[in-house]
Structure formats: structure tokens, C-alpha cells
Amino acid sequence: MIEGKITDAEWDQLIRHAREAAEHGEKQYALLRFPSDVCTDDARAINNPPNPAWPETLRGEAADIYARWHETLRPLGFNLSAQVLDFPNGKPGDVGLFLRWGEKA
């Protein structure tokens, strides 16, 4: 996962699922769940918002999704957020990347 990238087909499938979520009234869709150790800082920046440097800590598939969002969806008004989802033994566990829409800036 650290060195991986998502394929165009995988990206298209994620966007298709997000579109389906929007059609059902949802305001966000989880694009990826990954272990905090994929981040260069073990998700510390993500866990301590606001920290605008959190995208710089992403690697592999997570970094690829961020780059694709930044290039193709951000200009269209979509947002991307990251959140630590669990805390095993009091430390950041898994992280989620969420595509969000319908928010006012």
C-alpha cells in the first residue's frame, strides 16, 4: 500500500460509487481506509487538525488518491478530508480518506 498506486479503472469505480452515494442523499464517500503507518508521521498531522501539511504525509495509494482529487475533483468544488478512524491501544490506527460534496466554503 505504501508504494502502490490505484489504476484508472479503480479510480473510475471509486467515483462511480461516490456518485451512487450522492444519488442516495449522502454528502461524503469513503475512498480509502489504510493503516496510519502508511503516513510518514503515523497520522499525527491528520489527528491534529487543522494542519494543512497533512497531505504531505501521505504515501502510496493514499497519496495517489489525493493527487487525483487535487487535479480532477477539487477544481469542481469537491473536498477531501482525512480522519483517524480508530485508536487501538490509544494510538492512531486506521485512517479514512473521504470525498465530500455539497458544502459551502
N, C-alpha and C positions, 0 to 999 in steps of 0.2 A: 504494500500500500504506500510505502514511503517513496518508492521510485516509480510507481505506476502512473499511468495516465488513463483517462477514460477515452473510449473510442467515440467517433461521431455518432454511431448507432446508439451507444449507451446514453450520450447526451440527448439525442433526439427522444429517446424513451423517457428520460427524466422530465423533459419539457412536456411531453405528451401527458405524463401522469400529473404534472403540476396544472396543466390546462384542465384536466378532468376534475382535479380538486377545486379549481376555481368555479367550474360549472356547477359544483355541488355546494357552492357558497363559502368554501374555505378561503382564508386570507393568507395562508402560507402552505408550503410543502417542504418536507424534509428531503433534501437532495442526497445527503450522505451522513452516515454515522461512522465514526472512526475513533480509535484509541487516542487518548491525549498525548501519548508519546510520539505520535506522528508529528506533532508540533515541536519546533526546535526548543521551546521553553516549557514543554509538558502542559500546555494550555493555560499558563499563568496570565498571559495578556488577555485571553478570551474570558477568563474567570474574573478579571478585574476591570470591568468597563467603567467609564469609557476609555478605551485605549485604542486609538486609531492605528497603532502599529500591529494589531493582531494579524492582519493578512500576511505580513512579512514572516510570520512564524509557521505558516502552512507549508507542507511538503507533499509531494506525490499527487494522488488523486484529488486531495482537498485543494491543493494549490492550482491544479488544472481546472477544477470547477470554478474556483474564484476567478481565474483568468478568463474563462469562457463567459461567466456572468459579467465581468467588468467590460469585456469587449462587445458583447451582443445584447445583454438584457438591461444593464444599468442605463444605457442611453434611452431606453424605452420606459424608464421610470420604475423598474423593479429593484427591490432592495435585497440584500443578502446579509444574514446575521449568523453568528456562531454562538453556541451556548454549551456549557458543560452540562451534560445530562445526568450524571450520577457521580457519587463521591465514595468509592469503596475505600474503607479504612481512612476516611477523612481527606483523601487526595483526589484531584480531578481524575475521573475515569473516562467515559466516552464523551465525545463532542459531537454535536449535530450542526450541520450547515443547512440553513433554512432560506428558501426563496420566498420573499414576501411581496405582496402587491396590495393596492387599494389604500395605501397610507398617504397622508399628507406630510410633506417635508417640513 
